[in-house]
Amino acid sequence: GVSPDGDVPIGMLAAARQLGGRRHVSVRAAVSEATARAGRGEPVDTVMGVLLDAERMQQRLPAVVGHPPWTLAHFHAFGAVAAIRCGALATAAEWLSLAEQECADAGMPGLGTAVTLYQARGYAAGGRWDAARDAAARAVAGSRERGTPPAWLTGGVGGVVRQAGGRG
């Protein structure tokens, strides 16, 4: 199979970013491209260059576009994941703080739970184990209010725990 952070997928995402024009598909492709580039260890400047390009595109979009919906909160949340992966932790923390408020304002509790999980990942990446544990617990508690936590959340919290490896 083809690796999701291989040359072919990244090339396809870069092409989609360019060909998508001023639509949400361009922003989604750019965020996915940045995440893939970060996943294969490309330099912070390269990853953040793609994300800053995506941010400029996002600023020109309507408040909610596409199906499924894409909002500024989605950009901040998913862009922060790429920022965490490449080590741009300050930018990730800023974007996650914005996403948290945007989710609260727009009534998007599911994305809000993901944002809290991503905050846990950011704390763990910075070695802030107690904060990572607290954020992961908040993500689970917030999800549990709406029923059984979904598998993606359980797996994500498990990833934070494995990353901590008894360090906090």
C-alpha positions in Angstrom: 0.0 0.0 0.0 0.8 3.6 -0.2 1.9 5.4 3.0 -0.4 8.3 3.9 2.6 10.5 4.3 4.3 9.3 1.1 5.2 11.4 -1.9 2.1 10.4 -3.9 -0.5 11.3 -1.3 1.3 14.6 -0.4 1.5 15.4 -4.1 -2.2 14.8 -4.5 -3.1 16.9 -1.5 -0.8 19.7 -2.8 -2.5 19.6 -6.2 -6.0 19.6 -4.5 -4.9 22.6 -2.5 -3.9 24.5 -5.7 -6.8 23.4 -7.9 -9.5 23.9 -5.2 -9.4 27.6 -5.6 -11.1 29.6 -2.9 -13.2 26.8 -1.6 -13.1 24.8 1.6 -11.7 21.8 -0.2 -8.5 23.8 -0.7 -8.2 24.4 3.1 -9.0 20.8 3.9 -6.4 19.6 1.5 -3.8 22.0 2.8 -4.4 20.9 6.4 -4.2 17.3 5.4 -1.0 18.0 3.5 0.5 19.7 6.5 -0.4 16.9 8.7 1.1 14.3 6.3 4.3 16.4 6.0 4.6 16.7 9.8 4.0 13.0 10.1 7.0 12.2 7.9 9.2 14.7 9.8 9.5 17.6 7.4 10.9 20.9 8.8 8.6 23.0 10.9 8.9 25.9 8.4 7.6 23.7 5.6 4.6 22.4 7.6 3.8 25.8 9.0 4.1 27.4 5.5 1.4 25.1 4.3 -0.8 25.8 7.4 -0.4 29.6 7.1 -1.4 29.4 3.4 -4.4 27.4 4.6 -5.2 30.0 7.2 -5.2 32.8 4.6 -7.6 30.7 2.5 -9.8 30.0 5.5 -10.1 33.7 6.2 -11.7 34.3 2.8 -14.4 31.6 3.3 -17.9 32.0 4.6 -18.5 31.1 8.3 -19.7 27.6 7.4 -19.1 25.8 4.1 -19.3 22.4 2.6 -20.7 19.1 3.6 -19.8 17.9 6.1 -19.6 21.4 7.4 -16.2 23.1 7.7 -15.8 26.1 9.9 -12.9 28.2 11.4 -13.1 25.9 14.4 -12.4 22.9 12.2 -9.4 24.7 10.7 -8.0 25.7 14.1 -8.6 22.2 15.5 -7.1 20.1 12.7 -4.4 22.7 11.9 -3.3 22.4 15.5 -2.8 18.7 15.1 -0.3 19.3 12.3 1.3 22.0 14.4 1.7 19.6 17.3 3.2 16.9 15.1 5.9 19.3 13.7 6.7 20.8 17.1 5.0 24.2 16.7 3.4 23.9 20.2 2.8 27.6 20.8 0.8 27.9 17.6 -1.0 24.7 18.3 -2.0 25.9 21.8 -3.2 29.2 20.4 -5.3 27.6 17.7 -6.7 25.0 20.1 -7.7 27.8 22.5 -9.5 29.6 19.6 -11.1 26.3 18.5 -12.4 25.6 22.0 -14.2 29.0 22.1 -15.4 28.7 18.6 -16.9 25.2 19.3 -18.6 26.6 22.5 -20.0 29.6 20.6 -21.3 27.4 17.7 -22.7 24.6 19.8 -20.4 21.9 18.4 -19.8 19.6 21.4 -18.4 16.7 19.3 -15.6 18.9 17.8 -15.1 20.4 21.2 -14.3 17.0 22.6 -11.8 16.4 19.8 -10.3 19.8 20.6 -9.9 18.8 24.2 -8.2 15.6 23.2 -5.8 17.5 20.9 -5.0 19.8 23.8 -4.0 16.7 25.7 -1.8 15.7 22.8 -0.2 19.1 22.8 0.5 19.0 26.5 2.0 15.5 26.2 4.2 16.7 23.3 5.5 19.5 25.6 6.1 17.1 28.5 3.3 18.6 30.5 1.9 15.2 31.7 -0.4 16.4 34.5 -2.1 18.8 32.1 -2.3 16.1 29.4 -4.0 13.7 31.9 -6.4 16.4 33.0 -7.3 17.4 29.4 -7.8 13.7 28.4 -10.1 13.2 31.4 -12.1 16.3 30.4 -12.5 15.0 26.9 -13.8 11.7 28.2 -16.1 13.4 30.7 -17.5 15.7 28.0 -18.2 12.9 25.6 -19.7 10.7 28.3 -22.3 13.4 28.9 -23.6 12.6 25.4 -23.4 8.8 25.8 -20.7 6.2 25.4 -17.3 7.8 24.3 -16.6 6.9 20.7 -13.8 4.6 19.6 -11.8 7.5 18.2 -11.7 9.2 21.6 -10.9 6.0 23.4 -8.0 5.4 21.0 -6.8 9.0 21.2 -6.7 8.9 25.0 -4.9 5.6 24.8 -2.3 7.2 22.5 -1.7 10.0 25.1 -1.3 7.4 27.8 1.2 5.4 25.7 3.1 8.7 25.0 3.2 9.4 28.7 4.6 6.0 29.4 4.4 6.4 33.2 6.1 9.8 33.1 3.3 11.8 34.8 
